[in-house]
Amino acid sequence: MEHKPSLVGGACIIAGVCVGAGMLGLPSAGAGAWSLWSMLAVALTMVVMTISGWMLLESYKGYPLRVSFDTVTRDLLGEKVNALNNLSVYFVGGILLYAYITSAGLIIDGMTGMGSHWSSVLFTLVFSVLVWHSTRAVDRISVLLVILMGLSFVFGISGLSMNIRLDLLLDRVGSETHYAQYALVMLPVALTSFGYHHSVSSMRAYYGEERRASRAILGGAVIALTFYLIWLASVFGNLPRSEFGPVIAEGGNVDALLKALGSVIESQAVANALNAFSMAAILSSFIGVGLGVFDYLADLFKFDNSRAGRAKSWGVTFLPPLVLSLLFPFGFLMAIGYAGAVATLWTCIIPPLLAWKVRKAARNGNQGEGFRAPGGILMIVLVILFGVLTAAFHLLNMAGLLPAYTG
């Protein structure tokens, strides 16, 4: 009897892809909306991103199990749309690497005092070598980082959650009554926190069918959502809303958030655990995203797998975000927001269009029955609309046309 992969394993893979450094931007992005509206924004994003992942999964049916996002998009939507989709995937990868390098540099500088620029260079050179060396090296360090991240998160969050103050969580110490208006600016950051879509084809290949893969995707999204809600409640229940002013003034940088949290946490051990979690989250995301961009650019530029070829791939992957980080260290939250705005293309716009094409072909008798994402044309329109509005909210926020909380 053939052994079927467990749904728990697949769900954990998806959750692992989602939960990383992106979650460190959620409290600062949600400081204006505070507890209730921030949690609603994250929950709504999770629902939409799950449905869009299912739509992408639906578009793969009829293709070989090892088919890629790139192949299906080119086949169903054409070369130009596929080129735009690939460009957006690269941009998001590059801007995330930039955000992680900047944040890691600031955290290391806070610990060593060696200067944020030198810290960024040291971080990039030391840990990008793992990607240059081999995927196996990334695999091994990732396992260690996930264990460290899990242990430090549990210890740090348990320390915070035991000290949650309801008056802070519900903001009864402040005079603010209008929270909902600030929720819109949180959506791009929330969207970045559920960006698992490049792993959908892997899930389908792993299970050999779409239905079990869809359940694993749902399970992974629910696990990630649970992490985010606990994290938000723990931070908002310990750090007064007014204390986010200095954090936001520094661009929502992770080191500023950790300093603010450190000032209200009585236990040094809990503060150290949160520092360890943040560094592990940034590092695991850095090498995970770095490997994806490295492989993408190696394929794009046709660099071979020799040491010289991998050195070229390393250069085009890591040097541009490092140089940008040194020249324009403009803030973790802004970078994550840009990533979320551009990621709407391959998470909320392309998947519904692919599903629409597949359903159109089915009506013409060119596509067999099988897995289908819930909802008809209205759901397709709603997912696309969510993506367009999320990108628009980020641009409006950048232009100063949306209410912005400054503390």
N, C-alpha and C positions, 0 to 999 in steps of 0.2 A: 504494500500500500504506500502510495507516494506521500511524502511528508509535505504538508502545506505550511508556508511561513506564517508565523503568528501575527495577528493584527496588532498586538501590543508592540512588537518589534518595529513594525512599519510606522505606527503612530509615534513612537519615540524618535525615529529617524526624522519625521516631519517636524516634530516639536523641537528637536535639536537644531534643525536648519533655521527655524523661526526664532527661538530664544537665543539671544546673543547680545552684542553690544547695543543693538537698537533699543532694547528695553530701558537702557540707562537714560535715554532721552525722554521717555514717557512722563516722568514726574514734572520735569521742567516745562515740557510742552503742555501739560495738563494743569499747571498751577493756576491759570485763570479760571478754567472750568471747574476745578477742584474735584472732589470725590465722585459724586453721583454722575455728573455730565461727562467726566473723563472716562469713567467705567462704561457708560452707555456708548460713547464714541468708539472705544476699543472693542466692545461686544458687537456693535453694528459692523465694524470693519471686519471682524472675524467671520461673521455670517456671509458678507459679500465676497470675501476672499475665498471662503470654502466653496461657494457656489461657482465662482469663476474658475477655481481649480478643477471642479467637476466638469465644467464646460470644456476646458482644455483636455481633460481625460476623455470626454465624449468624442472630441474631434480626432483622437488617435485610433478609434476603432476602425477596423478594416486595414490598418497598417501593420507591418511586422512589429513584434514586441520591442525591438531595440530602436524603433524610430525616434527621432529627436524633435524638439520644439522647432528647430531651424528648418528641418525637412518638411514638416507638415505645414508650417506657415508659408514656405516658398511654394509648395504644391497647391494650396488652397487659396492663397491671397496674392501670390505673385512675387517676383523678385524685388520690386521697389518697396513694398510693404515689409517684406522680410529683411531687407537691408536696414530700413528704419527701425524695425524691432531689434535687430542685432546691435545697432548703434546705441539704442536705449539701454540694452542689457550691459554693454560695455561702459556706458556713462555711469550707470548706477554702481557697477563694480568699482570703477575708478574713484568716484566721489566717496564711497564708503571706505575704501583704503585710505584716502586722504583724511577722512574724519577719524579713523582709528589711529593713524600715525600721529596726528595732532594731539589727540586725547592721551595716548600712551606717553608721548613726550612730556606733556604737562604733569601727568601722574608721577613719572620717573623723576622729573625735575623736583617735584615736591618731596620725594623720598630721599634724593641724593644731593640736590642743589647744584647739579652740573650744568644747568641751563636747558631750557626746553628744546632749543635747536639741536644741540649735541645729543640730547636724550632721544629726540625723534630719529636722528641719523643712526644712533646705536641700536635702537629698537628695530628699525627697518633692516639694517644690515644683518643683525644676528638672526632674526626670525624669518626673514625672506629666504635665507639660505636653505631652510627646511623645504620650501617649495621648489627651489632650484634643484635640490638634491634628488628628491623623488616623492611620488604620491605616498609611498609606504612610510616615509619619514613623517609626512603630514598626518597620516592615519594614526601612527603610534603616539605622536605628541597630542593629537586631538583627543584620544581616549583618556590620557592623563589630565588634560585640561577640563574635559567634561566631568571627570570625577572630582577634581578640585573645585570646579564651578558648583557642582551639586552640593558638596559638603559645606563650602563657604556660604552658599546661598541659604541652605537650611539653618546653619548656625547663626548667620547674620540676621535672617528674616525672623527666626524664632526669638532672637534677642529684641528685635524691633516690635514684633507682633505682641509680645507680652507686655509692652509698655504703650500700646495704642491708647490715646486719649480721645474719647468720643467728641469732646468739645473742639478738638483740633480737626478730627476727621470730618465733622459736620460744619466746621468753620464758625462755631458759635462765638469765638473770641473776636471775630472781625465784624465789620459793619456792611460788608458787601451783600447785596441781594440778587444781583444779576450775574449768574454764572454761565447760562446757556450760550450767551453771545461769544464766549471765548472758546467754545468746543470746536468750532470750525477749523481753527488753526492747528488743532491737534491731529486732524485726520491724516495728513501726509506722513507724520511720524508713526502713527498707528499702522498705516498701510505698510511701511517699511518693516514693521515688526511681524508681518505675516507673509513675507516674500519667499514662499517655498516653491513657486511655480516651475522653476527649472528642474525640480526633483520629481515632477509628476510622471514623466516618462520612465524614470527609474523605478517608481512605485509600481507602475503597470508591468514593467519587465520582471520585477521582483515577485509579484503575485501571479503573473501569467494571465490576468484578466482584469477587467475594469471595476467590477462590483466590489471585490474585496479591497482593491486599491482605493476606491472612493471612501470606504469605511475607515481605512487607515488614515487618509487625509483628514477626515472629520475628527477622528480621535486625536491626531497630532495637533490640529487647530484648537481643540477643546483643552488639551494639556497646556498649550502655550497661553491661551486665554486665562486659565487658572493661575499660572505663574504671574501674568501681568496684573491681574486683579489683586492678588495677595501682595505683590510688590507695591502697587499704588496705595493700597490701604495702609501698608506698613510705613511708607514714607509720609503720606499725608496725615497719618495718625500720630506722628512723632515730630514733624517739622512744621511749625506754624506757616500759614500761607504768606504772611508778610516777610518771612525769611527767604522767600524765593527771589526777592528783588535783586540782591547781589549776584545770585546764580544766573538769572536771566540777563543781567547787565554784562556778564562775561560770556554771553552766547550759549548759555546752557551747557557749558563745558563740564565734563564728568568730574574733574578735580574740584571744581567749585561746588558741585552738589555734594561730593564726599566731605568737603570741609564744613559745609553747612550742617550736614547730618552729624558729623563728628562733634560739633559744638553742642548738640542736644542729646547725644548718646552718653550715658553715664559710664558704660562699660567699655574699656579700651579694647577688650577681646572682641566685642561685637563690631566695633569700628574697624579693627584689623580684618575681621572676616569679610566685611563689606568691601574693604579695599582689595582684598584677595579675589573676591568674586568679580569685582569690576575689571581688574587686570586680566583675570582668566577669561572673562567674557569678551573683552576687547581683543586679546591675543587669539582666542579660538576663532572669532569672527574674521580677524585679519588673515590668518592662514587659510581659512575655509574659502573666503571670498577671493583671496590672492591666488589660490590654486585654480579656481574657476576662471578668473581673468587670464591667468597664465596659459591654461589649456586653450582658451578661446583665441588668444592672440597668436599662440604657436600655430594653430590651425589656419587662422586668417592670413598670416605672413608666410606660411609654409616653412617654418623653422623646423629643422629635424631634431631628433631626440638625443643627439650627441652632446657632449659637454659644452661645445661652442654654441650649438643651436639652442640649448637650454639657457646659456648665458645671455643670448640675444633676447629670448622670451622673458627672462628675468628683468632685463633692462627696460623693455617697453612696458612691462607690468608695474614695476615698483618705483622706477626713477621719476616719472611724471608726477604721481601723487606726493612723493617725498619732496620734490622741488616746490610744488604748490603749497605744501604744508609749511615749508620754511619761509616762503615769500608771503603767503596770505593765510595765516592761522586764524580764520574768521569765525570759528565757533562750531562745536559739535552739532548743536541743534539745527543750525541753518543748513549744514551739509546733509544731515539726515532728512531734513525737509525737502531739499532739492532731489535727493534720491527717491523719496516717496512720490514727489510730483511726476518725475520722469518714469518711475516704475509703474505708474498707472497704465502706461501704454501696453506693457507685456503682462500685466496682471488683471486689468479690468476692461481693456478695449479689444486687444487681439483675441483672447479666449472666447468671448461672446460672438465675435465675428466668425471665428472658426466653427463654433457650434452651429451658427446660423447657416453657414455654407454646407455643413454636413447634413443638416436637416433638410435643406433645399434639395440636395442630391438624393436623399432618401425618398422625398416626395416624387422625384422623377424616376424612382426605381433603380438608382445607381448605388445605393448603400443598404446594407443589410440591417436588421434589427439588432438591438443590443443595449448596452448601458446608455441612459439618457439623463442629463442633468435636470433637476426639477424646474418646472415653469416653462411657459411658451415664449412667444415673441416679447411679451411684456417684461419677463424676467431678463431677457437679453438686453432690452432697452434700459432697464433699471440699473443693471451692473455697469453698462457703458456710461450711463449718466452719473453714477457714483464716481467712476474714474475721472470723468471730465471735470466734475465739480471739485473733487479733491485736488486736482492739479490747479484749477482756477483759484481755489482758496489759498493755496501756497503763493501763487503769483500776486493775488490781491494783498496778502499779508506782507509780502516783500515790498509792495508799493505803498504800504501804510494805509490801505483802504479798509482793513478789517479791525475790529476792536482788539487791542493787544494789551495783555496784562503786564505791567512793569514792576509790580510789587508796592 
